[in-house]
Each structure stands twice: as structure tokens, then as C-alpha cells.
């Protein structure tokens, strides 16, 4: 039984390569978004509590 090669090949017609490239690009962008969200949380550590308090005290929810 042979295993499939999961490394990228230099073949323009290979859809697997394109899918792997897209997944790698999405992964990099997702990591960047997570990094930004963490930095935001470090800058304003209590802003989530403030938002929850504001939403709970909203007259529409009463």
C-alpha cells in the first residue's frame, strides 16, 4: 500500500497543491487575526466585562 505525498509538487494542474497553498494562506491569516485579538485583550483586559455589563443593562433586554 502506498501513501500519498503531502508535500507540494511543482505541477500547475495539481488541485491538491492549490488547496494546500490556500490552506496555508488561510492559516497564516488566521494566526494574524488571533494575534491581533490577543493584543487587543492585553491592551483592554476588562473590555469584555464592560460589553457584557452594557448588554445586560440594555433596556431592550428587560
PyMOL Python script that loads the backbone (N, CA, C, O; Angstrom):
from pymol import cmd

cmd.read_pdbstr("""\
ATOM      1  N   UNK A   1       0.848  -1.177   0.000  1.00  0.00           N
ATOM      2  CA  UNK A   1       0.000   0.000   0.000  1.00  0.00           C
ATOM      3  C   UNK A   1       0.889   1.234   0.000  1.00  0.00           C
ATOM      4  O   UNK A   1       1.820   1.322   0.801  1.00  0.00           O
ATOM      5  N   UNK A   2       0.623   2.172  -0.869  1.00  0.00           N
ATOM      6  CA  UNK A   2       1.425   3.391  -0.932  1.00  0.00           C
ATOM      7  C   UNK A   2       0.695   4.530  -0.250  1.00  0.00           C
ATOM      8  O   UNK A   2      -0.534   4.566  -0.211  1.00  0.00           O
ATOM      9  N   UNK A   3       1.461   5.450   0.281  1.00  0.00           N
ATOM     10  CA  UNK A   3       0.860   6.628   0.920  1.00  0.00           C
ATOM     11  C   UNK A   3       0.969   7.799  -0.036  1.00  0.00           C
ATOM     12  O   UNK A   3       1.872   7.856  -0.871  1.00  0.00           O
ATOM     13  N   UNK A   4       0.053   8.718   0.092  1.00  0.00           N
ATOM     14  CA  UNK A   4       0.097   9.900  -0.764  1.00  0.00           C
ATOM     15  C   UNK A   4       1.108  10.884  -0.219  1.00  0.00           C
ATOM     16  O   UNK A   4       1.276  11.014   0.993  1.00  0.00           O
ATOM     17  N   UNK A   5       1.767  11.563  -1.106  1.00  0.00           N
ATOM     18  CA  UNK A   5       2.761  12.560  -0.733  1.00  0.00           C
ATOM     19  C   UNK A   5       2.040  13.863  -0.404  1.00  0.00           C
ATOM     20  O   UNK A   5       1.327  14.403  -1.251  1.00  0.00           O
ATOM     21  N   UNK A   6       2.214  14.372   0.807  1.00  0.00           N
ATOM     22  CA  UNK A   6       1.523  15.584   1.232  1.00  0.00           C
ATOM     23  C   UNK A   6       2.346  16.842   1.002  1.00  0.00           C
ATOM     24  O   UNK A   6       1.922  17.931   1.389  1.00  0.00           O
ATOM     25  N   UNK A   7       3.500  16.715   0.389  1.00  0.00           N
ATOM     26  CA  UNK A   7       4.307  17.891   0.081  1.00  0.00           C
ATOM     27  C   UNK A   7       3.838  18.497  -1.223  1.00  0.00           C
ATOM     28  O   UNK A   7       3.247  17.820  -2.064  1.00  0.00           O
ATOM     29  N   UNK A   8       4.111  19.782  -1.381  1.00  0.00           N
ATOM     30  CA  UNK A   8       3.699  20.471  -2.593  1.00  0.00           C
ATOM     31  C   UNK A   8       4.567  20.045  -3.770  1.00  0.00           C
ATOM     32  O   UNK A   8       5.782  19.897  -3.638  1.00  0.00           O
ATOM     33  N   UNK A   9       3.939  19.854  -4.906  1.00  0.00           N
ATOM     34  CA  UNK A   9       4.652  19.480  -6.121  1.00  0.00           C
ATOM     35  C   UNK A   9       4.625  20.662  -7.078  1.00  0.00           C
ATOM     36  O   UNK A   9       3.760  21.531  -6.964  1.00  0.00           O
ATOM     37  N   UNK A  10       5.540  20.703  -7.998  1.00  0.00           N
ATOM     38  CA  UNK A  10       5.607  21.785  -8.972  1.00  0.00           C
ATOM     39  C   UNK A  10       4.795  21.427 -10.211  1.00  0.00           C
ATOM     40  O   UNK A  10       5.342  21.355 -11.312  1.00  0.00           O
ATOM     41  N   UNK A  11       3.524  21.208 -10.042  1.00  0.00           N
ATOM     42  CA  UNK A  11       2.649  20.854 -11.148  1.00  0.00           C
ATOM     43  C   UNK A  11       1.482  21.830 -11.139  1.00  0.00           C
ATOM     44  O   UNK A  11       0.731  21.892 -10.165  1.00  0.00           O
ATOM     45  N   UNK A  12       1.324  22.594 -12.220  1.00  0.00           N
ATOM     46  CA  UNK A  12       0.279  23.615 -12.263  1.00  0.00           C
ATOM     47  C   UNK A  12      -1.118  23.001 -12.323  1.00  0.00           C
ATOM     48  O   UNK A  12      -2.092  23.662 -11.961  1.00  0.00           O
ATOM     49  N   UNK A  13      -1.233  21.783 -12.763  1.00  0.00           N
ATOM     50  CA  UNK A  13      -2.545  21.152 -12.907  1.00  0.00           C
ATOM     51  C   UNK A  13      -2.970  20.378 -11.668  1.00  0.00           C
ATOM     52  O   UNK A  13      -4.043  19.776 -11.652  1.00  0.00           O
ATOM     53  N   UNK A  14      -2.162  20.387 -10.657  1.00  0.00           N
ATOM     54  CA  UNK A  14      -2.472  19.615  -9.462  1.00  0.00           C
ATOM     55  C   UNK A  14      -3.344  20.454  -8.522  1.00  0.00           C
ATOM     56  O   UNK A  14      -2.881  21.447  -7.961  1.00  0.00           O
ATOM     57  N   UNK A  15      -4.590  20.055  -8.356  1.00  0.00           N
ATOM     58  CA  UNK A  15      -5.529  20.790  -7.496  1.00  0.00           C
ATOM     59  C   UNK A  15      -5.175  20.645  -6.018  1.00  0.00           C
ATOM     60  O   UNK A  15      -5.493  21.515  -5.207  1.00  0.00           O
ATOM     61  N   UNK A  16      -4.526  19.559  -5.684  1.00  0.00           N
ATOM     62  CA  UNK A  16      -4.129  19.355  -4.297  1.00  0.00           C
ATOM     63  C   UNK A  16      -3.116  20.426  -3.877  1.00  0.00           C
ATOM     64  O   UNK A  16      -3.161  20.923  -2.751  1.00  0.00           O
ATOM     65  N   UNK A  17      -2.217  20.773  -4.776  1.00  0.00           N
ATOM     66  CA  UNK A  17      -1.230  21.810  -4.466  1.00  0.00           C
ATOM     67  C   UNK A  17      -1.907  23.152  -4.229  1.00  0.00           C
ATOM     68  O   UNK A  17      -1.562  23.868  -3.289  1.00  0.00           O
ATOM     69  N   UNK A  18      -2.860  23.489  -5.072  1.00  0.00           N
ATOM     70  CA  UNK A  18      -3.579  24.752  -4.903  1.00  0.00           C
ATOM     71  C   UNK A  18      -4.341  24.777  -3.587  1.00  0.00           C
ATOM     72  O   UNK A  18      -4.369  25.795  -2.896  1.00  0.00           O
ATOM     73  N   UNK A  19      -4.958  23.650  -3.244  1.00  0.00           N
ATOM     74  CA  UNK A  19      -5.695  23.569  -1.978  1.00  0.00           C
ATOM     75  C   UNK A  19      -4.745  23.715  -0.796  1.00  0.00           C
ATOM     76  O   UNK A  19      -5.068  24.394   0.179  1.00  0.00           O
ATOM     77  N   UNK A  20      -3.586  23.090  -0.874  1.00  0.00           N
ATOM     78  CA  UNK A  20      -2.612  23.206   0.217  1.00  0.00           C
ATOM     79  C   UNK A  20      -2.123  24.649   0.347  1.00  0.00           C
ATOM     80  O   UNK A  20      -1.967  25.151   1.460  1.00  0.00           O
ATOM     81  N   UNK A  21      -1.883  25.316  -0.782  1.00  0.00           N
ATOM     82  CA  UNK A  21      -1.445  26.715  -0.737  1.00  0.00           C
ATOM     83  C   UNK A  21      -2.513  27.600  -0.111  1.00  0.00           C
ATOM     84  O   UNK A  21      -2.208  28.471   0.703  1.00  0.00           O
ATOM     85  N   UNK A  22      -3.777  27.371  -0.495  1.00  0.00           N
ATOM     86  CA  UNK A  22      -4.869  28.153   0.085  1.00  0.00           C
ATOM     87  C   UNK A  22      -5.000  27.907   1.578  1.00  0.00           C
ATOM     88  O   UNK A  22      -5.200  28.844   2.351  1.00  0.00           O
ATOM     89  N   UNK A  23      -4.889  26.653   1.985  1.00  0.00           N
ATOM     90  CA  UNK A  23      -4.980  26.336   3.411  1.00  0.00           C
ATOM     91  C   UNK A  23      -3.836  26.976   4.195  1.00  0.00           C
ATOM     92  O   UNK A  23      -4.044  27.458   5.309  1.00  0.00           O
ATOM     93  N   UNK A  24      -2.646  26.983   3.631  1.00  0.00           N
ATOM     94  CA  UNK A  24      -1.513  27.614   4.311  1.00  0.00           C
ATOM     95  C   UNK A  24      -1.727  29.122   4.424  1.00  0.00           C
ATOM     96  O   UNK A  24      -1.407  29.723   5.449  1.00  0.00           O
ATOM     97  N   UNK A  25      -2.266  29.727   3.374  1.00  0.00           N
ATOM     98  CA  UNK A  25      -2.526  31.171   3.403  1.00  0.00           C
ATOM     99  C   UNK A  25      -3.608  31.505   4.433  1.00  0.00           C
ATOM    100  O   UNK A  25      -3.478  32.476   5.178  1.00  0.00           O
ATOM    101  N   UNK A  26      -4.655  30.713   4.472  1.00  0.00           N
ATOM    102  CA  UNK A  26      -5.723  30.924   5.449  1.00  0.00           C
ATOM    103  C   UNK A  26      -5.177  30.742   6.860  1.00  0.00           C
ATOM    104  O   UNK A  26      -5.534  31.492   7.768  1.00  0.00           O
ATOM    105  N   UNK A  27      -4.324  29.759   7.043  1.00  0.00           N
ATOM    106  CA  UNK A  27      -3.744  29.507   8.360  1.00  0.00           C
ATOM    107  C   UNK A  27      -2.908  30.697   8.826  1.00  0.00           C
ATOM    108  O   UNK A  27      -2.980  31.083   9.993  1.00  0.00           O
ATOM    109  N   UNK A  28      -2.116  31.281   7.925  1.00  0.00           N
ATOM    110  CA  UNK A  28      -1.311  32.449   8.278  1.00  0.00           C
ATOM    111  C   UNK A  28      -2.196  33.627   8.652  1.00  0.00           C
ATOM    112  O   UNK A  28      -1.922  34.333   9.623  1.00  0.00           O
ATOM    113  N   UNK A  29      -3.255  33.841   7.884  1.00  0.00           N
ATOM    114  CA  UNK A  29      -4.145  34.964   8.160  1.00  0.00           C
ATOM    115  C   UNK A  29      -4.895  34.757   9.468  1.00  0.00           C
ATOM    116  O   UNK A  29      -5.102  35.705  10.226  1.00  0.00           O
ATOM    117  N   UNK A  30      -5.298  33.534   9.732  1.00  0.00           N
ATOM    118  CA  UNK A  30      -5.992  33.234  10.984  1.00  0.00           C
ATOM    119  C   UNK A  30      -5.068  33.450  12.176  1.00  0.00           C
ATOM    120  O   UNK A  30      -5.485  33.996  13.197  1.00  0.00           O
ATOM    121  N   UNK A  31      -3.824  33.028  12.050  1.00  0.00           N
ATOM    122  CA  UNK A  31      -2.848  33.266  13.119  1.00  0.00           C
ATOM    123  C   UNK A  31      -2.672  34.761  13.374  1.00  0.00           C
ATOM    124  O   UNK A  31      -2.559  35.191  14.522  1.00  0.00           O
ATOM    125  N   UNK A  32      -2.649  35.549  12.302  1.00  0.00           N
ATOM    126  CA  UNK A  32      -2.508  37.004  12.442  1.00  0.00           C
ATOM    127  C   UNK A  32      -3.720  37.606  13.148  1.00  0.00           C
ATOM    128  O   UNK A  32      -3.565  38.482  14.000  1.00  0.00           O
ATOM    129  N   UNK A  33      -4.917  37.149  12.806  1.00  0.00           N
ATOM    130  CA  UNK A  33      -6.137  37.650  13.452  1.00  0.00           C
ATOM    131  C   UNK A  33      -6.141  37.288  14.928  1.00  0.00           C
ATOM    132  O   UNK A  33      -6.505  38.113  15.767  1.00  0.00           O
ATOM    133  N   UNK A  34      -5.746  36.075  15.252  1.00  0.00           N
ATOM    134  CA  UNK A  34      -5.684  35.647  16.655  1.00  0.00           C
ATOM    135  C   UNK A  34      -4.674  36.502  17.416  1.00  0.00           C
ATOM    136  O   UNK A  34      -4.915  36.890  18.559  1.00  0.00           O
ATOM    137  N   UNK A  35      -3.544  36.792  16.776  1.00  0.00           N
ATOM    138  CA  UNK A  35      -2.519  37.639  17.405  1.00  0.00           C
ATOM    139  C   UNK A  35      -3.079  39.028  17.694  1.00  0.00           C
ATOM    140  O   UNK A  35      -2.863  39.573  18.777  1.00  0.00           O
ATOM    141  N   UNK A  36      -3.798  39.605  16.728  1.00  0.00           N
ATOM    142  CA  UNK A  36      -4.384  40.928  16.932  1.00  0.00           C
ATOM    143  C   UNK A  36      -5.410  40.915  18.054  1.00  0.00           C
ATOM    144  O   UNK A  36      -5.449  41.838  18.867  1.00  0.00           O
ATOM    145  N   UNK A  37      -6.234  39.886  18.105  1.00  0.00           N
ATOM    146  CA  UNK A  37      -7.238  39.798  19.167  1.00  0.00           C
ATOM    147  C   UNK A  37      -6.588  39.672  20.538  1.00  0.00           C
ATOM    148  O   UNK A  37      -7.066  40.264  21.506  1.00  0.00           O
ATOM    149  N   UNK A  38      -5.522  38.919  20.630  1.00  0.00           N
ATOM    150  CA  UNK A  38      -4.819  38.791  21.913  1.00  0.00           C
ATOM    151  C   UNK A  38      -4.199  40.117  22.328  1.00  0.00           C
ATOM    152  O   UNK A  38      -4.256  40.494  23.499  1.00  0.00           O
ATOM    153  N   UNK A  39      -3.602  40.830  21.366  1.00  0.00           N
ATOM    154  CA  UNK A  39      -3.028  42.136  21.695  1.00  0.00           C
ATOM    155  C   UNK A  39      -4.107  43.096  22.169  1.00  0.00           C
ATOM    156  O   UNK A  39      -3.878  43.880  23.089  1.00  0.00           O
ATOM    157  N   UNK A  40      -5.271  43.042  21.555  1.00  0.00           N
ATOM    158  CA  UNK A  40      -6.388  43.896  21.960  1.00  0.00           C
ATOM    159  C   UNK A  40      -6.825  43.547  23.385  1.00  0.00           C
ATOM    160  O   UNK A  40      -7.138  44.430  24.183  1.00  0.00           O
ATOM    161  N   UNK A  41      -6.842  42.268  23.684  1.00  0.00           N
ATOM    162  CA  UNK A  41      -7.226  41.829  25.030  1.00  0.00           C
ATOM    163  C   UNK A  41      -6.193  42.292  26.059  1.00  0.00           C
ATOM    164  O   UNK A  41      -6.555  42.642  27.182  1.00  0.00           O
ATOM    165  N   UNK A  42      -4.924  42.297  25.687  1.00  0.00           N
ATOM    166  CA  UNK A  42      -3.888  42.774  26.607  1.00  0.00           C
ATOM    167  C   UNK A  42      -3.991  44.275  26.836  1.00  0.00           C
ATOM    168  O   UNK A  42      -3.730  44.751  27.941  1.00  0.00           O
ATOM    169  N   UNK A  43      -4.368  45.025  25.804  1.00  0.00           N
ATOM    170  CA  UNK A  43      -4.499  46.481  25.945  1.00  0.00           C
ATOM    171  C   UNK A  43      -5.691  46.839  26.822  1.00  0.00           C
ATOM    172  O   UNK A  43      -5.601  47.733  27.663  1.00  0.00           O
ATOM    173  N   UNK A  44      -6.794  46.151  26.629  1.00  0.00           N
ATOM    174  CA  UNK A  44      -8.045  46.459  27.339  1.00  0.00           C
ATOM    175  C   UNK A  44      -8.561  45.177  27.988  1.00  0.00           C
ATOM    176  O   UNK A  44      -9.507  44.574  27.479  1.00  0.00           O
ATOM    177  N   UNK A  45      -7.964  44.750  29.094  1.00  0.00           N
ATOM    178  CA  UNK A  45      -8.295  43.442  29.648  1.00  0.00           C
ATOM    179  C   UNK A  45      -9.729  43.320  30.168  1.00  0.00           C
ATOM    180  O   UNK A  45     -10.233  42.205  30.300  1.00  0.00           O
ATOM    181  N   UNK A  46     -10.392  44.432  30.463  1.00  0.00           N
ATOM    182  CA  UNK A  46     -11.736  44.335  31.033  1.00  0.00           C
ATOM    183  C   UNK A  46     -12.819  44.759  30.055  1.00  0.00           C
ATOM    184  O   UNK A  46     -13.973  44.910  30.454  1.00  0.00           O
ATOM    185  N   UNK A  47     -12.485  44.954  28.794  1.00  0.00           N
ATOM    186  CA  UNK A  47     -13.497  45.443  27.866  1.00  0.00           C
ATOM    187  C   UNK A  47     -14.593  44.406  27.629  1.00  0.00           C
ATOM    188  O   UNK A  47     -15.730  44.786  27.349  1.00  0.00           O
ATOM    189  N   UNK A  48     -14.292  43.118  27.730  1.00  0.00           N
ATOM    190  CA  UNK A  48     -15.336  42.098  27.572  1.00  0.00           C
ATOM    191  C   UNK A  48     -16.349  42.191  28.714  1.00  0.00           C
ATOM    192  O   UNK A  48     -17.552  42.049  28.492  1.00  0.00           O
ATOM    193  N   UNK A  49     -15.873  42.425  29.915  1.00  0.00           N
ATOM    194  CA  UNK A  49     -16.782  42.580  31.050  1.00  0.00           C
ATOM    195  C   UNK A  49     -17.657  43.813  30.871  1.00  0.00           C
ATOM    196  O   UNK A  49     -18.846  43.789  31.188  1.00  0.00           O
ATOM    197  N   UNK A  50     -17.071  44.884  30.364  1.00  0.00           N
ATOM    198  CA  UNK A  50     -17.831  46.106  30.125  1.00  0.00           C
ATOM    199  C   UNK A  50     -18.924  45.864  29.092  1.00  0.00           C
ATOM    200  O   UNK A  50     -20.066  46.283  29.278  1.00  0.00           O
ATOM    201  N   UNK A  51     -18.573  45.192  28.013  1.00  0.00           N
ATOM    202  CA  UNK A  51     -19.559  44.915  26.961  1.00  0.00           C
ATOM    203  C   UNK A  51     -20.688  44.038  27.505  1.00  0.00           C
ATOM    204  O   UNK A  51     -21.859  44.288  27.218  1.00  0.00           O
ATOM    205  N   UNK A  52     -20.347  43.022  28.282  1.00  0.00           N
ATOM    206  CA  UNK A  52     -21.374  42.146  28.855  1.00  0.00           C
ATOM    207  C   UNK A  52     -22.281  42.921  29.807  1.00  0.00           C
ATOM    208  O   UNK A  52     -23.494  42.714  29.814  1.00  0.00           O
ATOM    209  N   UNK A  53     -21.704  43.805  30.601  1.00  0.00           N
ATOM    210  CA  UNK A  53     -22.493  44.616  31.524  1.00  0.00           C
ATOM    211  C   UNK A  53     -23.419  45.541  30.751  1.00  0.00           C
ATOM    212  O   UNK A  53     -24.590  45.690  31.103  1.00  0.00           O
ATOM    213  N   UNK A  54     -22.906  46.155  29.712  1.00  0.00           N
ATOM    214  CA  UNK A  54     -23.702  47.047  28.889  1.00  0.00           C
ATOM    215  C   UNK A  54     -24.854  46.293  28.235  1.00  0.00           C
ATOM    216  O   UNK A  54     -25.978  46.794  28.204  1.00  0.00           O
ATOM    217  N   UNK A  55     -24.594  45.114  27.719  1.00  0.00           N
ATOM    218  CA  UNK A  55     -25.638  44.325  27.067  1.00  0.00           C
ATOM    219  C   UNK A  55     -26.690  43.864  28.076  1.00  0.00           C
ATOM    220  O   UNK A  55     -27.878  43.824  27.755  1.00  0.00           O
ATOM    221  N   UNK A  56     -26.266  43.520  29.280  1.00  0.00           N
ATOM    222  CA  UNK A  56     -27.215  43.058  30.298  1.00  0.00           C
ATOM    223  C   UNK A  56     -28.087  44.190  30.825  1.00  0.00           C
ATOM    224  O   UNK A  56     -29.211  43.946  31.265  1.00  0.00           O
ATOM    225  N   UNK A  57     -27.591  45.424  30.787  1.00  0.00           N
ATOM    226  CA  UNK A  57     -28.349  46.570  31.278  1.00  0.00           C
ATOM    227  C   UNK A  57     -29.125  47.286  30.170  1.00  0.00           C
ATOM    228  O   UNK A  57     -29.731  48.332  30.403  1.00  0.00           O
ATOM    229  N   UNK A  58     -29.100  46.727  28.992  1.00  0.00           N
ATOM    230  CA  UNK A  58     -29.783  47.315  27.849  1.00  0.00           C
ATOM    231  C   UNK A  58     -31.305  47.230  28.091  1.00  0.00           C
ATOM    232  O   UNK A  58     -31.810  46.153  28.405  1.00  0.00           O
ATOM    233  N   UNK A  59     -32.051  48.364  27.946  1.00  0.00           N
ATOM    234  CA  UNK A  59     -33.491  48.353  28.197  1.00  0.00           C
ATOM    235  C   UNK A  59     -34.263  47.381  27.292  1.00  0.00           C
ATOM    236  O   UNK A  59     -35.352  46.937  27.656  1.00  0.00           O
ATOM    237  N   UNK A  60     -33.717  47.052  26.131  1.00  0.00           N
ATOM    238  CA  UNK A  60     -34.398  46.114  25.230  1.00  0.00           C
ATOM    239  C   UNK A  60     -34.481  44.730  25.828  1.00  0.00           C
ATOM    240  O   UNK A  60     -35.408  43.975  25.534  1.00  0.00           O
ATOM    241  N   UNK A  61     -33.494  44.383  26.686  1.00  0.00           N
ATOM    242  CA  UNK A  61     -33.456  43.042  27.265  1.00  0.00           C
ATOM    243  C   UNK A  61     -34.353  42.920  28.488  1.00  0.00           C
ATOM    244  O   UNK A  61     -34.545  41.815  28.996  1.00  0.00           O
ATOM    245  N   UNK A  62     -34.898  44.007  28.966  1.00  0.00           N
ATOM    246  CA  UNK A  62     -35.739  43.955  30.176  1.00  0.00           C
ATOM    247  C   UNK A  62     -37.145  43.532  29.873  1.00  0.00           C
ATOM    248  O   UNK A  62     -37.971  43.440  30.781  1.00  0.00           O
TER     249      UNK A  62
END
""", "prot")
cmd.dss("prot")
cmd.show_as("cartoon", "prot")
cmd.util.cbc("prot")
cmd.orient("prot")
